[in-house]
Every structure is written in C-alpha cells, then in structure tokens.
Amino acid sequence: MLNFDPAGSPFLSASDRAFASGSIEGVPLLIDVAKIKAAGGQVITVNELVAELAAYAAKNPARDTMLQKLIWSVSKIEGEVLIRGGVPRGAAARITSSAHLGHIGSAEGLWKNYQAGAITKAELEVGLEDIGRAYSRARVFGRVGRVFTVVGVVFTAYDLEQAGKKSLQEKSYKPIAAEAVRQIGGWGGAAAGAKIGSVLGAACGVETGHGAIVTGAIGAIIFGGLGYFGADLIADQISPN
C-alpha cells in the first residue's frame, strides 16, 4: 500500500471511485471486479482496509499519527482498494469517454490545488463529493439519452415507412425525400449535440461540480430537436407533413 516494494507485493492498488484517485497520475482503467473474483482473485474493500489499519494502529500507538493520515487518504481521498491475485486478461479496459475523463481530471485538479495549498482539507473533501454527485447525475442523463436514442430509431423507421407509402400513393419522390431531410437533420444534430454536450459537461463539471449534467445525452436531445424541427421547415417546402 505504501509502495515500498511494489515488485514483491502480492497486492495491486486501485480505487473504487468512478473518478479514480486524484492523487495518482496515469492512464485510468476500468476493472471488472466480477472477472477478478471469477479468476480466484480477491478485492479488499475500503472499509476492510480501514479496519485493518485501525487495528494495526491500536497495536502500534507510536505510528498512530501516520496511520490516521493514511486512513483519511484511503477513505476520503483515494477510495483505495487492494487486489490480490492480479487482474486477468480482459478484465481491464482503458477509459475513452471524454465526459468520464473530465470527472477524473476534476479530481486530479482538486488534489493539485490541495497540494499547492490553494484549498483546505475540508474543501478538498467537499469538492470530491461534488464530483461524485455530478458523475452520478451524468450517468442518469446518459441512460435517459440512450432511451431517447432507441425511441428515436423506432420513430425514424416508422416515419420513413409512412413517407414511403405516401410516395407510392402519390407516385412522387417528394414525401420520402422530405422525410429523409427531416431524419438526417435530427440525427445529424443529435450527433453534433452529443459531442458538444460531452465537452460542455466535462468543462462545467470541472469548474462548478454542477454543470456536468450538461452531458452528451442532453446535448443530443437539444440539438437533435433543433436539427429535426429546423430540417422539418425545409422539408415542408418539398412535401408538407
């Protein structure tokens, strides 16, 4: 845990926080705990680790000050867990989501500010809690966005089918062409909005702890709606709907 002999230690150190440990720089990975356990590995949780440290401190009062600082770091800052048995192949994946990486960057920034004396210990703890809540909100909106996407695909198929029937009935390409304009406008706007929303969400979340709800999902919904209705105005000039 103290990294005295990393090569000889039977443990790997990790974090149970979605935004990782801001005090450790490196490439963040998501680790599948179920796969570790299925391979015979063991994960020592934060609470178990703290209990071990507290028991050790009670038996070694001369080291109490150092151990209390360590307990604070493990439980309040790093969310540290220990993995015994290694991480099997396929159980770890690099994080690529810009929104997720934004929250991790927020935690690293807070830790650097604390190290530089720009914020207090209490402010550091509150800031990390805010990032945790912001990440949870972002995940909720992300799930909402995926639901909207599924519903949108169903509507797209239905609308295109109806436009196709209308084109056949009228013996004109205009209904299906107009509907294609509407759908391309909506989905194109949604794709652009998702990218814009992810960047805005990460940036706002870093600075305020609240703006992270402006995620790709919200951006996709807003810009997708604007794209659809804007394209609808154009499409109505081809074939009113």
N, C-alpha and C positions, 0 to 999 in steps of 0.2 A: 504493500500500500504506500509506503514511504519511498518506494523506488530505489531502495538501497542496492538490491541485487535483482534487477528485472530478468536477467537471463536465467537465474537459478530459482526464481519464484514459481510456484505451481499455479499462481493466480494471474488473471488479466483484470485490469481495472476498466470499468465502464460507468456510464451514467444512466439512471432511469428517467431522466428528464427529457422531454421531447426536444428542448433547445440545447441539450447537452450541457457540458460543464464549460462555462466561460473562461475558467482559469487554465484550460488546456487547449493549446492551438494544434491544429492538424486537420486532416481530412475526415469529416464526420461520416460515420457509417450507421445504418440501421441494422440491429442484430435481432434475429428471430430466436427468442428465448425458448420457444417450444422445440425448435430443432436442436438447440444445445442440450436440453433435457432428454430428448429422444436419443441423442448420441451418448448418453450416460454422463453428461456434464452437470455441474451444479452452479446455481446462481445464489450468492449470498446477498440478501436484500439490504437496503439502507438500515432498516430497523434492527435486523440481526447483527449487522456490522457495528452499529452504535451500542447495542447491548454488550457485545464482546469488548469494545473499547472501554465502556463504563466499568465492566467487571475487572478489566486489567488495571484501570486507574485506581480502583478501590484497593487492589493488592499492591500497587506501586505509587503511594502518595507523593513521592518525590517527583514523579513525572506527570502529576495531575494537570498542571498548567498547560503543558504541551498537548496532552491528550484531550483536554477540554477544547482547545483551539482546533484540534483535529476533528473532534466530534461536531463542532459547529460547521466546519468546512464540508464534511461529509453529508450532513443532514440539511443544511441551509443553503449551501452554495453549489456543491457538485452533484448531489443526489447519487453519490458513489455506490456502486455495487461491485462485487468481485465475482469473477467467473473462474471456476476450477474445471479443468478438463479441456480447455481450448474451445475455439469456435470452429465447428465443422464446415467443410466446403459447402457453399450455397446458403449459409446461414447469415451472411453479412452482405449488405448492398450499399453502394455509395448513394448519398442523398443528392438528388438533382433538382428538386423543386426550388425555384427561386424564392417562393414565399417561405418555405421551411428554412432555407439557408438564411433568409433575412432575420428570422427569430433567433437563430444560432448566433448570427453576427451581433444582434442586440445584446445577448448575454455576454459575449466577449467584450463588447464595448463598455458595458457596465463594470466588468471586472477590471479593465484597464483604468477606468475612471477612479475606481476604488484604490487601486494600486498607486495611482498618481496623487491620491489624497483629495481628489475633486469631490468625492461623495463619502458619506459616513457608512459604517457597517449597517446601520438600520436602513439607510437609503438604498444600499445595495440589495438587502433582503426584500424590501418592498418592490424595487424595480424588477427583480427576478420573478416575484409573484405576479406582477403585472404582465410580464412577458408570457408566463404560463397561462394566464387567463386569456390573453389576446390570442395565443396559439389555439386554445380550446375553441374560442369563438370562430376563428378562421376555419377550423376543421368542420364545425357545424355548417357554416356557409358553404364550404366546399361540398359537403354531402347534398345540401339543397341544390347547388349548382348542377351536380350530376343528375339529380332527379329531373330538373328542368330540361337538361340535355336529352334524357330519354324521352320525356313527353314531347319535346320539340321534334325529335326524329319521327315519332308516330304522327304528329300533326303534318310534318313535311310529306310523308308518304301519302297520307290521306288527301291533302290539298293538291298534290301533283296528280293523284288518281282522278280526283274530281275535275281538275282542269283538263286532263287528257280526254275524259268523256265529253266535256263541253266542246273541245276542239273537234272531236269526231262528229258530234251532233251538228255543229255549225260549219263543218268542213273548212275550218280555218286554223292556222297555226297560232293565232293571236292569244287564245286563252292559256295554252300550255307555255307559250313564250313569256307571257306576263307573269304567270305563277313562278316560272324559273327565275325571273328577275327578283321577285319578292323573296324567294327562298335563298338565293345567292346573297342578296343584301342582308338578310337576317343572320345567316350563318357566318358570312364574312365579317359582319360587325361583331358577332359573338366571339370569333377567334381573335380579332384585334382587341376586343374588350377584355378578354381573359388575360392577354399579355399585359395590357395597360394596368388592369386591376391588380395583377400579381406584383408588379413593380411598385405601384402606389401603396398597396397593402404592406409590403415589406418595409418601404421607406417610412410610412406613417407609424407603423408599429414600432420601429426602432426608436423614433423620437418621442412618441407620446404614450405608447402602450395601449392606445385605444383604436387608433386608425387601422390596425391590422384586420379589422372586419371588412375593409375595402379590398377584398381579395379578387382573384380571378373569377370566381363564381358571380360576384356582384357586378364586376365589370362586364362579364359576358351577358348577363341579363340586361343591364342598362344599355350597353352599346348594341347588343343584338336586337333589342326592341327598337332603338333608334334606326338601326340599319334596315330592319324589316319595314317599319312604317314609312321611312324615307323612300325605300325602294317601292313600296306599295303605291305611293303617289305617282311615281314614274310609270309603274306597271299599269295603273288605271288609265293612263293615256293610250296604252296599247289595247287593253281589254279590261273594262271596269269590273270590279269584284266588290 
